[in-house]
């Protein structure tokens, strides 16, 4: 029994070689029990051709040519040069040609094609004697982008390309915050989701976030920031909106994720932005309530008191306090004809006196008088108290509006 494990010198010319097995009649009995050595005994000389030939390749001079349905492939595609696209009822014809230092491969040399993004799928393989041609039904592949990699024998040389399977996809969107409410011009909005075919995430799909009012009219211009996202290797996407414009009317809206068939694959090799290439589809609508902020303008908040000259720093019983200010929306427009509550409180929130029926005028202003009675011990030092001005949308029957409360410390 013998076993040879040999390599080929790097300077060996590329060629076909015949292997021979030679025995020159030498014996080595250097081991126990009869140490002896005999060399070159002519009666034992033997030479035979090994039935397998040796082909020496230079992997630096191996070219792998790849065509799909007769079209030569590229490593990079864009909107001008698009990858081949197939519907499920079509066949994908993959043809490979290998040239080794100007010569074809041997009949037993194997080519393998891998569907790179689907690791559970075995490689497609063929020997040169069968021809390096593969006819695959497109229905065997999931929708979206596929990367095919061609390998020849065990050499590092490869050829890579992309195809597109044009079938309808399903978009899944994660829930928003429990109340689905966002304050315009104040809060950011993040929408996440995924596009998965059974267990395989679909990468490189360009999706967009759209906004509709309760009547179904599109108002995506209210979204501040990029409303586009691209699915990653797991099929996940995330769209970050920095805010909703302050001019958006408050109320019920709906969001939707749209896929208009556009693709973008940020890999090397990859796919530049390709627009409107696959079947368009949308997610279900999901609710978003846009709320408007309100503001009691502290710069206009003021008070005047009928104070006792003997106790100038105290609230004194049986005196009036006059408080004025202004109420506006978050976009600075006025809020007229609504009720606000004004109270004098201890610092812990306990109310000393209040007026809860104050109406703002046509300019959003209010002027309030509060009478200090003797319910609480007076006099009381003013620096132990505060003035509260509170706007409550609920008592004004106003939906999708944020309350506001401001304090003034006399």
Residue, then its C-alpha position, 0 to 999 in steps of 0.5 A: x500500500x502506498x499513497x502519494x500526495x504531491x503538488x505542482x511547482x508554480x513554474x509548471x507550464x499550463x498543459x495536459x500531462x500524463x502521469x506514470x508510476x515507476x518502480x526502480x527495483x529498490x528495496x529498503x529493509x531498514x526496519x526490524x527484523x532484517x535490516x538491509x537495503x537493495x537498490x536498482x534491481x533490474x529484474x524488478x523494474x516496472x513502469x506504467x501509465x496512470x489512467x488519469x491525466x493531469x491538467x495543470x491550470x493557472x487560475x490567473x488565466x481562467x475566464x468564466x463567462x455567464x449569460x442569462x437567456x442569451x444576455x451576457x451578465x454584468x456585476x453591477x446594474x442600474x436604471x439604464x442597464x437593468x438585470x433580467x426579470x422573470x415572471x413565475x411562469x417563465x424559465x431561467x436559462x443559465x449558460x456558463x462558458x469557461x476558458x482556461x488559458x485559451x482552452x476549454x475545460x476537461x469533460x469532468x470539470x464541474x461548474x456550480x451555481x449558487x443562489x447566494x441569498x437562499x443558503x438553504x438551496x443546494x448548488x446547481x452543478x454540471x460537468x463540461x460533458x453535459x454542457x454548462x447549461x441550466x434551465x430553471x423554472x422561475x417559480x422555484x425562486x422567491x420574489x425579488x432580487x437573486x444573486x447567482x454566483x458561478x464557481x469552477x472546480x475549487x478555484x477562487x475564480x467566480x462570476x456573479x450576477x443578479x436576476x429579478x423574480x417579478x411576483x407580488x410581495x407582502x409588506x408587514x408593518x410594526x405597530x406604532x405607539x399604543x395611542x398612535x398620537x403624535x404632536x405636530x412639529x414636536x415629535x419624531x416618527x419611526x415606522x418599521x416593518x419587514x418584507x419576508x417570503x416565508x422565512x427569507x427576507x427580501x433585500x434591496x426593495x425601496x419602500x416609501x411612507x405615505x400619509x393620507x387624511x380621513x378622506x383618502x387624500x394624500x398629504x405626504x408633504x406633511x412628513x418632514x425628512x426622507x420618507x424612503x427606506x430600503x430593506x436590509x439582508x433580513x428584509x427589515x426596513x426603517x423609516x425615520x420622520x423627524x417631525x410633522x409640519x406645523x401647518x398640518x391640521x390636527x385630526x385623524x390620518x392614515x399611514x401606508x407603506x408603498x412599494x412601487x417596484x424600485x430596487x437598490x442594493x448597496x453591496x459590492x457588486x450591487x444594484x444602483x437605484x432602479x425605478x418601477x421595475x417590479x409589481x407595485x404593492x402597498x401595505x394596509x392603512x394604519x391610523x395616525x392621529x396628528x395633534x396640535x399643541x397649544x401655548x399660553x404665552x408667558x411673555x404676555x402673562x402678567x398680574x396686578x393685585x390690590x395689595x395691602x400697603x402694610x403687607x406688600x409681599x402677602x396675599x391678603x383676604x378680601x382683595x382682587x387679583x387681575x391676571x392677563x395673558x394670551x392663548x395660541x396654537x403651536x403655530x402662533x395663531x390665536x385660539x378664541x372663545x375657549x375656556x381656561x382656568x386660572x388659580x392661585x395655588x400653594x407650591x404643592x398645588x393646593x388651590x387658594x382661589x380660582x376662576x374656571x370660566x374665563x373665555x379668551x377673546x377674539x384675539x386669544x387674550x384673557x383678563x381674569x379677576x380672582x377674589x381672595x376670600x378667607x377660605x384659606x388662612x390669609x395673609x400668605x406670603x406670595x413667594x410661597x404660592x404660584x399662579x396657574x393658567x391651564x387650558x384643557x381641550x376636553x372641557x372645550x370639546x376639542x379633539x386632537x389638541x394638547x393641553x397646556x399649563x403655565x405657572x407664574x411665580x409672583 
